[in-house]
Amino acid sequence: MKILVTGVSGQLGHDVMNELDKRGITGIGSDIAEKYSGIDDGTAVTTAEYIKMDITDEDSVNLIIEKIKPDAVIHCAAWTAVDMAEDDDNVEKVRAVNAGGTENIAKVCKKLDCKMMYISTDYVFNGQGTKPWVPDCKDYAPLNVYGQTKLEGELAVSRILDKYFIVRIAWVFGTNGKNFIKTMLNVGKSHDEVRVVNDQIGTPTYTLDLARLLVDMIITDKYGYYHATNEGGYISWYDFTCEIYKCAGLSTKITPVTTEEYGLSKAARPSNSRLDKSKLIANGFTPLPTWQDATRRYVDYLMSQTGG
């Protein structure tokens, strides 16, 4: 089996490539840079075949994917800078990547009759209430540009293809890139007190764990919409920070605040990012470990790389 993975310079794409290598599945990585620009940690993605591809260039996408002739595409590439997406100068750039780029890939997958997996987000929903969002819910009402353009990508995939997986994730962290855990550890080491939002509720997703699940899924024909985060229950960013500092042995004071009190974000954030993941089990997939376990493993990894 041959799988093309987009966005391999990001957190998830990096780990997906490594997971494919572990299983002896041919993975071809792509991103917009001339050469692979992620971390060089000696793992599979730095030695696997890499091809530069600008997903917003329809002709280039057609040429490259038709030449590769993959059995499946795992589409991790996206504009994920949520606040920057709100800038007037960036809106159409974000749309070109998240919606247009996704549509370009879906069209080629249709032509080649290959599977496509699109990584989406909890931000496609309005984030209201307390009830977990189910995968097949169509009550879309994104609060920001990022969520709107990711939704447009979803709709393009489901309109064009039959052989598709749309997998929504949330609160992502991994080794290859910036994330909340890295930020909070840096802040916790340099400040006596941190203020963290406690009225946005969801569950973190460790890309190392998620990559395993995505590969489990792509080798099947159990198509459709899914939600995938770590298990362990729903928490706030404040709860998450408490666990991060506990794992790192930091005594920094953590003060819970409301989103309104925090007031630093340009883009509106959903208060309810609870994702119902029961469809995974119903279709025979193994759920991810708990977020507590994932946080411990990730913090241990970071500390081993930096010496504590």
C-alpha positions in Angstrom: 0.0 0.0 0.0 1.3 3.5 -0.9 0.0 6.5 1.1 0.6 10.2 0.4 0.7 12.3 3.6 0.4 16.1 3.3 1.7 18.5 5.9 4.5 16.4 7.1 6.4 19.4 8.5 3.6 19.7 11.1 2.9 17.8 14.3 0.5 15.2 13.0 1.9 14.6 9.5 5.3 13.9 11.1 3.9 11.2 13.4 1.7 9.7 10.6 4.8 9.1 8.5 6.6 7.5 11.4 3.6 5.2 12.1 3.5 4.1 8.4 7.2 3.3 8.5 6.7 1.2 11.7 4.1 -0.9 9.9 6.1 -1.3 6.7 3.7 0.8 4.7 5.1 3.1 2.0 4.6 6.7 3.0 5.4 9.6 0.7 5.5 13.0 2.5 4.7 16.4 1.1 4.7 20.0 2.2 5.2 23.4 0.8 9.0 23.7 1.6 11.6 22.6 -0.9 13.0 20.1 1.6 11.5 18.5 4.7 11.6 21.3 7.4 10.5 19.5 10.5 12.6 18.1 13.4 15.4 15.9 12.4 15.2 13.3 15.2 16.3 10.3 13.1 12.8 9.0 12.7 11.2 7.8 9.5 9.9 11.0 8.1 13.4 12.4 7.5 14.4 9.4 5.5 11.2 8.7 3.6 10.5 10.1 0.1 9.5 13.8 0.3 7.9 15.9 -2.5 7.3 19.6 -2.4 3.6 20.3 -3.1 1.7 23.5 -2.9 -1.9 22.3 -2.3 -3.3 25.6 -3.5 -1.9 25.1 -7.0 -4.4 22.8 -8.7 -2.2 22.0 -11.7 0.7 21.0 -9.5 -1.5 18.9 -7.2 -2.9 17.1 -10.2 0.5 16.4 -11.7 2.2 15.2 -8.5 -0.6 13.0 -7.2 -1.3 11.5 -10.6 2.4 10.6 -10.9 2.5 9.1 -7.4 -0.7 7.1 -7.8 -1.3 6.6 -4.1 -3.8 4.1 -2.7 -4.8 6.8 -0.2 -4.1 10.3 0.9 -3.9 11.4 4.5 -4.4 15.1 4.3 -2.9 16.8 7.4 -1.8 20.1 5.7 -3.8 23.1 6.9 -3.6 26.7 8.0 -3.8 26.3 11.8 -2.8 29.8 13.1 -6.3 30.5 14.4 -5.8 34.2 15.4 -3.8 35.1 12.4 -6.6 33.7 10.2 -8.8 36.6 11.4 -6.6 39.3 9.8 -8.2 40.7 6.7 -5.1 40.2 4.6 -5.1 36.5 5.5 -8.7 35.4 5.1 -8.5 34.4 1.5 -5.1 32.8 2.0 -6.6 30.6 4.7 -9.5 29.7 2.5 -7.1 28.9 -0.4 -5.3 26.4 1.9 -8.1 24.9 4.0 -10.9 24.8 1.5 -9.3 25.2 -2.0 -6.3 23.0 -1.3 -8.5 20.3 0.2 -10.8 20.4 -2.8 -7.9 20.2 -5.2 -6.7 17.0 -3.5 -10.3 15.5 -3.4 -10.7 16.0 -7.1 -7.5 14.0 -7.9 -8.5 11.3 -5.4 -11.8 11.0 -7.3 -10.1 10.7 -10.6 -7.7 8.0 -9.3 -10.4 6.3 -7.2 -8.2 6.4 -4.1 -9.2 6.9 -0.5 -8.9 10.3 1.2 -8.7 11.1 4.9 -9.2 14.8 5.8 -8.2 16.0 9.3 -10.8 18.5 10.5 -11.6 20.2 13.8 -14.1 20.8 16.6 -14.2 24.4 15.4 -16.7 23.5 12.7 -19.4 23.6 15.4 -20.7 26.7 17.2 -19.2 25.5 20.5 -22.4 26.2 22.5 -24.1 24.1 25.2 -22.6 21.1 27.1 -23.6 18.1 25.0 -20.8 16.4 23.2 -20.9 16.8 19.4 -21.5 13.6 17.5 -19.6 12.9 14.3 -22.6 13.0 12.0 -24.1 16.2 13.4 -24.7 18.8 10.7 -25.4 21.7 13.1 -22.5 23.7 11.7 -21.9 27.3 12.8 -18.2 28.1 13.0 -17.2 31.0 15.2 -14.0 32.0 13.3 -12.3 32.0 9.9 -10.3 28.9 10.7 -13.4 26.9 11.6 -15.4 28.2 8.6 -12.6 27.3 6.1 -12.1 23.8 7.6 -15.8 23.3 7.3 -15.6 24.3 3.7 -12.9 21.6 3.3 -15.2 19.0 4.9 -18.0 19.9 2.5 -15.8 19.7 -0.5 -14.5 16.2 0.5 -18.0 14.8 1.2 -19.4 16.3 -2.0 -16.7 15.0 -4.3 -15.8 11.6 -2.8 -17.4 8.4 -1.7 -14.3 6.9 -0.2 -13.5 9.4 2.5 -12.8 9.7 6.2 -13.4 13.1 7.9 -11.7 13.0 11.3 -12.3 15.9 13.7 -9.7 16.4 16.4 -9.1 19.0 19.1 -6.4 20.5 21.3 -3.5 18.9 19.5 0.0 18.4 20.7 3.0 16.5 19.3 6.8 16.7 19.0 7.1 18.5 15.7 6.0 22.0 16.2 4.4 24.5 18.7 1.6 23.5 21.0 -0.1 24.3 24.3 2.1 22.0 26.4 5.3 23.5 25.1 4.0 27.0 25.6 2.8 26.4 29.2 6.1 24.7 30.2 8.1 27.7 28.9 5.8 30.1 30.7 5.7 28.1 33.9 9.5 28.1 34.1 9.8 31.9 33.7 6.7 33.1 35.6 5.5 32.7 39.2 1.9 32.7 38.1 -0.1 31.9 35.0 -3.7 32.7 34.1 -5.5 29.9 32.2 -9.0 29.8 30.8 -11.4 27.4 32.7 -14.6 27.8 30.7 -13.6 26.2 27.4 -14.1 22.4 27.7 -12.7 19.6 25.5 -10.1 16.8 25.4 -6.5 17.0 24.2 -5.1 14.9 21.3 -1.6 13.5 21.3 -0.5 13.1 17.7 1.6 10.0 18.5 -1.5 8.2 19.6 -3.7 9.7 16.9 -1.3 8.6 14.1 -1.8 5.0 15.1 -5.5 5.3 14.9 -5.5 7.1 11.6 -3.4 4.3 10.0 -5.8 1.8 11.6 -8.6 3.6 9.8 -7.1 4.2 6.4 -6.5 0.5 5.7 -10.2 -0.2 6.1 -13.2 0.8 4.1 -15.2 2.1 7.1 -15.7 5.5 5.6 -17.5 8.5 7.1 -17.2 11.1 9.8 -15.3 10.4 13.0 -14.2 12.2 16.2 -10.8 11.3 17.7 -9.2 12.7 20.8 -7.5 11.0 23.7 -9.8 9.4 26.3 -10.0 10.3 30.0 -12.9 12.7 30.1 -13.6 16.4 29.3 -11.5 19.1 30.9 -10.7 22.8 30.7 -7.5 24.4 29.6 -7.0 25.1 33.3 -7.3 21.4 34.2 -4.9 20.6 31.4 -2.3 23.0 32.7 -2.6 21.6 36.2 -1.8 18.1 34.9 1.1 19.5 32.7 2.8 21.2 35.7 2.2 18.1 37.9 3.9 15.9 35.3 6.8 18.4 35.0 7.2 19.0 38.7 6.5 22.7 38.4 5.1 24.7 41.4 4.0 27.7 39.3 0.7 29.1 40.6 -2.2 28.5 38.1 -5.1 31.0 38.3 -8.3 30.0 36.5 -10.0 32.8 34.5 -12.9 33.1 32.1 -12.4 33.6 28.4 -13.7 37.1 28.8 -11.2 37.8 31.6 -8.4 36.3 29.6 -9.2 38.5 26.6 -6.1 38.0 24.5 -7.4 36.0 21.6 -8.4 37.6 18.3 -10.5 34.7 17.1 -13.6 33.5 19.1 -13.1 30.1 20.7 -15.8 27.5 21.3 -16.7 27.0 25.0 -17.9 23.4 24.2 -15.3 21.3 22.3 -16.6 18.0 23.7 -16.4 15.4 20.9 -18.3 12.1 21.1 -16.0 9.3 20.1 -18.3 6.3 20.5 -18.4 5.8 16.7 -14.8 4.6 16.8 -15.6 1.7 19.1 -18.8 1.0 17.2 -16.8 0.5 14.1 -14.1 -1.7 15.7 -11.3 0.9 16.2 -9.2 1.0 19.4 -9.7 4.3 21.3 -6.7 6.4 22.2 -5.2 6.2 25.7 -6.3 8.7 28.3 -5.1 12.3 28.0 -3.5 12.0 31.4 -1.3 9.1 30.2 -0.6 11.0 27.0 0.4 14.1 28.8 2.8 12.2 31.1 4.4 10.5 28.2 4.8 13.7 26.2 6.2 15.8 29.1 8.6 12.9 29.9 9.7 13.0 26.3 10.2 16.8 26.3 12.2 16.7 29.5 14.4 13.9 28.2 15.2 16.0 25.2 16.0 19.1 27.2 17.5 17.5 30.3 14.6 18.4 32.5 
